[in-house]
C-alpha cells in the first residue's frame, strides 16, 4: 500500500467559488485550470488506478488563500474546501483515507476555529499553511495559535512554499525570470521558514510539534554544513542587529531541531535528492508524496524503489509513517 500525503485537489464547490477571482490567480491559475485531474475526479481516479494500491491525502494547491482573497472571503473559501474534501473522503474512504484542512491566516482566530472544526467535526488529519502569510514570516507571535492547535491535537502541520514571479532574483530587475521563483525560490522559502521557526524557539514552546516540509525539506539536507557548523557563529556576520542570544536561548543545539521536521518525497523522481534527504531526516521522518497531479506519480515511486531500501524502511516510507503520524484508522 502507498499513501501519498502531499497531493493537491480543487474540489467541487471550492472550484466554482474561486472562478470569480480567477483573474487574481494569474499564470498559475492557467496551469491549474489546464490540469484536468485537479478538478475531475474520474481523471484523478484513472491516474491513481495505474499505480495499484495507491491512496491520496489531498490538500489545496498553491496559491495561498491569503494571496487571492481578503480575510472574510478566505475564511469562506477554506470552509467550502474543507467541507468538499471531507465529503470526498466519506464517499471514497478506500481512495482517500484523510484530507488536510485549509485555512486563511489573514484572520488567525477564524483560522484556528476552522481548523478545529475541520479536525474534530470533519476528520481532517492536520492543517496546511504556507511558508509566509502575504509576506509575513510564520515566526511572528500572532501565528503561534495555529501551531498550538496542531500540537494540542498531536497532528501535523503541512508546510507549503509560497513565492511568485513578482519577487525578483536581482535587485535591478522587476520580476524573477525563467521561473527561478519556483525552481529555486520554493526550496529557499521552505528553508527560511524552517530556520525562522527553529530560531524563534517554537519547538521549545510546543514540545512534540510535528511539521511536514514539502519537497524533502527544501534546501536544508543539502546544506547541512552551512546550517549546522556554519550557523554556530550566528551573529558574527551582522553588525546592525544583535543575534548573540539566539542560540543560547534554545534548550538544545539548533541542528537537533532541524532533524525533527518531517519531509516528503515529492522530488519529481530524483533518487539523488532522496538519498540525501533520507540521510538527513532518517527513515522515520520521511513520508511518501508525489505532488500529484502537478508532478508525476510513477517516477517518484520508481526513485524510492531504486534506493534498494530494506523492506521495513520501504513500508515505513510508503505508508507506515503516514498511518502513524496522521493516526489513520487501521482499515485505512
C-alpha positions as CSV (number, residue, x, y, z in Angstrom):
1,X,0.0,0.0,0.0
2,X,1.1,3.6,-0.7
3,X,-0.3,6.7,1.0
4,X,0.5,9.9,-0.9
5,X,0.4,12.5,1.8
6,X,1.2,15.6,-0.3
7,X,-1.0,15.8,-3.4
8,X,-3.4,18.5,-4.4
9,X,-7.0,18.9,-5.4
10,X,-9.5,21.7,-6.3
11,X,-12.8,20.1,-5.0
12,X,-16.3,20.8,-6.3
13,X,-17.9,23.9,-4.7
14,X,-14.5,25.4,-4.0
15,X,-13.7,25.3,-7.7
16,X,-16.8,27.2,-8.6
17,X,-16.1,29.7,-5.8
18,X,-12.6,30.7,-7.0
19,X,-13.7,31.1,-10.6
20,X,-14.9,34.6,-9.6
21,X,-11.4,35.5,-8.5
22,X,-9.6,33.6,-11.3
23,X,-8.0,36.8,-12.6
24,X,-6.1,37.2,-9.4
25,X,-4.5,33.7,-9.9
26,X,-2.5,34.9,-12.9
27,X,-0.3,32.4,-14.8
28,X,-0.6,29.9,-12.0
29,X,-4.4,29.9,-12.5
30,X,-3.9,29.0,-16.1
31,X,-1.8,26.0,-15.1
32,X,-4.3,24.8,-12.5
33,X,-7.2,25.0,-14.9
34,X,-5.2,23.1,-17.6
35,X,-4.6,20.2,-15.2
36,X,-7.8,18.2,-15.5
37,X,-7.1,15.8,-12.6
38,X,-7.2,18.7,-10.2
39,X,-11.0,19.1,-10.7
40,X,-12.1,16.0,-12.5
41,X,-12.5,13.1,-10.0
42,X,-12.7,10.5,-12.8
43,X,-9.5,11.7,-14.4
44,X,-7.8,11.6,-10.9
45,X,-9.0,8.1,-10.2
46,X,-7.7,6.9,-13.6
47,X,-4.3,8.2,-12.7
48,X,-4.5,6.5,-9.3
49,X,-5.6,3.2,-10.8
50,X,-2.3,3.0,-12.7
51,X,-0.3,2.5,-9.5
52,X,-2.0,-0.4,-7.7
53,X,-2.9,0.1,-4.0
54,X,-2.2,3.8,-4.1
55,X,-4.2,6.3,-2.0
56,X,-4.1,10.1,-1.5
57,X,-4.4,12.6,1.3
58,X,-5.5,15.7,-0.6
59,X,-4.9,19.4,0.2
60,X,-5.4,22.6,-1.7
61,X,-2.8,23.7,-4.2
62,X,-0.9,26.9,-4.4
63,X,-1.6,29.9,-4.3
64,X,-2.4,30.5,-0.7
65,X,-5.8,31.8,0.2
66,X,-4.1,34.8,1.8
67,X,-2.8,35.8,-1.6
68,X,-6.1,35.7,-3.5
69,X,-8.8,36.7,-1.0
70,X,-9.4,39.1,1.9
71,X,-9.8,37.7,5.4
72,X,-13.6,37.1,5.2
73,X,-13.5,35.6,1.7
74,X,-10.5,33.4,2.6
75,X,-12.3,32.0,5.6
76,X,-15.3,31.3,3.5
77,X,-13.2,29.5,0.8
78,X,-11.4,27.5,3.5
79,X,-14.7,26.3,4.8
80,X,-16.0,25.3,1.4
81,X,-12.8,23.4,0.6
82,X,-12.8,21.5,3.9
83,X,-16.5,20.5,3.5
84,X,-15.8,19.3,0.0
85,X,-12.7,17.4,0.9
86,X,-14.4,15.8,3.8
87,X,-17.3,14.7,1.5
88,X,-14.7,13.2,-0.9
89,X,-13.2,11.1,2.0
90,X,-16.6,10.0,3.1
91,X,-17.6,8.9,-0.4
92,X,-14.2,7.2,-1.2
93,X,-12.5,6.1,2.0
94,X,-10.6,3.4,0.2
95,X,-9.0,6.0,-2.1
96,X,-8.7,9.0,0.2
97,X,-8.1,7.9,3.8
98,X,-7.9,11.5,5.1
99,X,-7.6,15.2,4.0
100,X,-5.6,18.2,5.1
101,X,-7.5,21.2,6.4
102,X,-7.3,24.5,4.6
103,X,-7.2,27.9,6.5
104,X,-6.6,31.5,5.8
105,X,-4.3,33.1,8.3
106,X,-5.3,36.7,7.5
107,X,-7.7,36.1,10.4
108,X,-5.8,33.9,12.9
109,X,-8.8,33.4,15.2
110,X,-11.0,32.4,12.3
111,X,-8.3,30.1,11.0
112,X,-7.9,28.3,14.4
113,X,-11.7,27.9,14.6
114,X,-11.9,26.5,11.1
115,X,-9.0,24.1,11.7
116,X,-10.7,23.0,15.0
117,X,-13.9,22.3,13.1
118,X,-12.2,20.5,10.3
119,X,-10.3,18.2,12.7
120,X,-12.9,17.5,15.3
121,X,-16.1,17.5,13.1
122,X,-14.9,16.7,9.6
123,X,-12.0,14.4,10.3
124,X,-9.1,16.3,8.9
125,X,-5.7,14.9,9.9
126,X,-3.8,18.2,10.1
127,X,-3.6,21.7,8.7
128,X,-1.8,23.1,5.7
129,X,-0.2,26.5,6.0
130,X,2.2,28.4,3.6
131,X,5.8,29.5,4.2
132,X,4.7,33.1,4.5
133,X,1.4,34.8,5.1
134,X,1.0,37.5,2.5
135,X,4.7,38.3,3.0
136,X,4.8,38.0,6.8
137,X,7.0,35.3,8.5
138,X,5.4,32.4,10.3
139,X,7.5,33.0,13.5
140,X,5.5,36.2,14.3
141,X,3.7,35.7,17.7
142,X,0.3,36.3,16.0
143,X,0.6,32.9,14.2
144,X,1.5,30.8,17.3
145,X,-2.1,29.7,17.9
146,X,-2.3,27.6,14.6
147,X,0.8,25.7,15.7
148,X,-0.5,25.3,19.2
149,X,-3.7,23.8,17.8
150,X,-1.8,21.2,15.8
151,X,0.3,20.4,18.8
152,X,-2.7,20.1,21.1
153,X,-4.3,17.6,18.7
154,X,-1.0,15.8,18.1
155,X,-1.5,16.2,14.3
156,X,1.0,17.7,11.8
157,X,1.2,21.0,10.0
158,X,1.8,20.7,6.3
159,X,4.3,23.5,5.3
160,X,3.9,24.5,1.7
161,X,6.3,27.1,0.0
162,X,4.8,30.3,-1.4
163,X,6.7,32.6,-3.8
164,X,5.7,34.1,-7.1
165,X,7.4,35.8,-10.0
166,X,6.9,39.3,-8.6
167,X,9.8,38.6,-6.2
168,X,12.9,39.3,-8.4
169,X,16.2,37.4,-8.3
170,X,18.2,40.5,-8.9
171,X,17.6,44.0,-7.4
172,X,17.9,45.5,-10.9
173,X,15.0,43.5,-12.3
174,X,11.3,43.9,-11.6
175,X,10.5,40.1,-11.7
176,X,12.0,36.7,-11.4
177,X,12.8,35.3,-14.8
178,X,12.9,31.7,-16.2
179,X,10.7,30.5,-13.4
180,X,13.5,30.6,-10.9
181,X,11.0,31.9,-8.3
182,X,9.6,28.3,-8.5
183,X,12.6,26.1,-9.2
184,X,14.9,27.6,-6.6
185,X,12.6,30.0,-4.8
186,X,10.3,27.4,-3.3
187,X,13.0,25.4,-1.7
188,X,14.5,28.6,-0.4
189,X,11.2,29.7,1.1
190,X,10.8,26.4,2.8
191,X,14.3,26.5,4.3
192,X,14.0,30.1,5.6
193,X,10.6,29.3,7.2
194,X,12.1,26.3,8.9
195,X,15.1,28.2,10.2
196,X,12.9,31.1,11.5
197,X,10.7,28.7,13.3
198,X,13.7,27.0,14.9
199,X,15.4,30.2,16.0
200,X,12.1,31.6,17.4
201,X,12.1,28.8,19.9
202,X,8.8,27.4,18.6
203,X,9.8,23.7,19.2
204,X,10.8,24.5,22.8
205,X,7.4,26.1,23.5
206,X,5.4,23.4,21.8
207,X,7.0,20.1,22.6
208,X,6.1,17.4,20.2
209,X,5.1,19.8,17.4
210,X,5.1,18.0,14.0
211,X,5.7,19.9,10.8
212,X,5.8,18.2,7.3
213,X,8.1,20.1,4.9
214,X,7.3,19.8,1.2
215,X,10.0,18.7,-1.3
216,X,12.1,16.9,1.3
217,X,12.9,19.8,3.5
218,X,13.8,22.4,0.8
219,X,17.5,23.2,0.9
220,X,18.2,22.0,4.4
221,X,19.5,18.5,3.9
222,X,21.9,19.6,1.1
223,X,23.4,22.5,3.1
224,X,23.6,20.8,6.5
225,X,27.1,22.1,6.9
226,X,26.1,25.7,6.4
227,X,23.0,25.2,8.6
228,X,24.9,23.4,11.4
229,X,28.5,24.4,11.9
230,X,28.0,27.5,9.7
231,X,25.4,29.0,11.9
232,X,27.1,28.1,15.2
233,X,28.7,31.5,14.9
234,X,25.3,33.2,14.3
235,X,25.7,37.0,14.6
236,X,29.4,37.3,13.7
237,X,28.5,38.4,10.1
238,X,26.0,41.0,11.3
239,X,26.8,44.4,12.8
240,X,23.4,46.1,12.9
241,X,21.4,43.5,14.8
242,X,22.4,41.5,17.9
243,X,21.9,37.7,17.4
244,X,24.2,36.7,20.3
245,X,21.4,35.4,22.4
246,X,19.5,33.4,19.8
247,X,21.3,30.1,20.0
248,X,21.9,30.3,23.8
249,X,18.1,30.8,24.3
250,X,17.4,27.4,22.7
251,X,17.3,24.4,25.0
252,X,19.2,22.2,22.6
253,X,21.8,22.6,19.8
254,X,20.0,24.2,16.9
255,X,20.7,21.4,14.4
256,X,18.7,18.9,16.5
257,X,15.5,20.9,15.8
258,X,16.1,20.7,12.0
259,X,16.3,16.9,12.2
260,X,12.8,16.9,13.9
261,X,11.0,18.2,10.9
262,X,9.3,15.6,8.7
263,X,9.8,15.7,5.0
264,X,8.1,14.2,1.9
265,X,9.4,12.5,-1.2
266,X,7.9,14.9,-3.7
267,X,11.1,15.5,-5.7
268,X,10.0,15.0,-9.3
269,X,11.5,11.5,-9.3
270,X,15.0,12.4,-8.1
271,X,16.7,9.5,-6.4
272,X,19.8,11.6,-5.8
273,X,17.8,14.1,-3.7
274,X,16.0,11.2,-1.9
275,X,19.3,9.7,-0.7
276,X,20.4,13.0,0.8
277,X,17.1,13.7,2.4
278,X,16.9,10.2,3.9
279,X,20.4,10.5,5.3
280,X,19.5,13.8,6.9
281,X,16.0,13.2,8.3
282,X,16.1,9.4,8.8
283,X,13.6,6.9,7.5
284,X,11.1,7.5,10.4
285,X,10.7,11.2,9.3
286,X,10.3,10.7,5.6
287,X,6.8,10.2,4.0
288,X,5.8,9.2,0.5
289,X,4.4,12.0,-1.5
290,X,4.3,12.9,-5.2
291,X,2.8,16.4,-5.6
292,X,0.2,14.8,-7.9
293,X,-1.4,15.7,-10.2
294,X,1.1,18.6,-10.5
295,X,4.0,16.2,-10.7
296,X,4.4,12.6,-11.8
297,X,3.5,9.7,-9.6
298,X,5.3,6.9,-11.3
299,X,8.8,8.4,-11.3
300,X,8.6,9.1,-7.6
301,X,7.7,5.5,-6.9
302,X,10.5,4.3,-9.1
303,X,13.0,6.6,-7.4
304,X,12.2,5.2,-4.0
305,X,12.3,1.7,-5.3
306,X,15.7,2.3,-6.9
307,X,17.3,3.0,-3.5
308,X,17.2,-0.7,-2.5
309,X,15.9,0.0,1.0
310,X,15.2,-2.8,3.5
311,X,11.6,-3.9,3.3
312,X,10.8,-2.4,6.7
313,X,12.1,1.0,5.6
314,X,10.3,0.8,2.3
315,X,7.0,0.1,4.1
316,X,7.5,2.9,6.6
317,X,8.1,5.5,3.8
318,X,5.3,4.3,1.6
319,X,2.6,4.0,4.2
320,X,3.6,3.2,7.8
321,X,4.9,6.7,8.7
322,X,1.8,8.3,7.3
323,X,-0.5,5.9,9.2
324,X,1.3,6.7,12.4
325,X,1.7,10.4,12.0
326,X,-1.9,11.0,10.8
327,X,-3.4,8.5,13.2
328,X,-5.3,6.8,10.4
329,X,-7.8,4.1,11.1
330,X,-6.4,0.5,10.8
331,X,-8.7,-0.2,7.8
332,X,-7.1,2.8,6.0
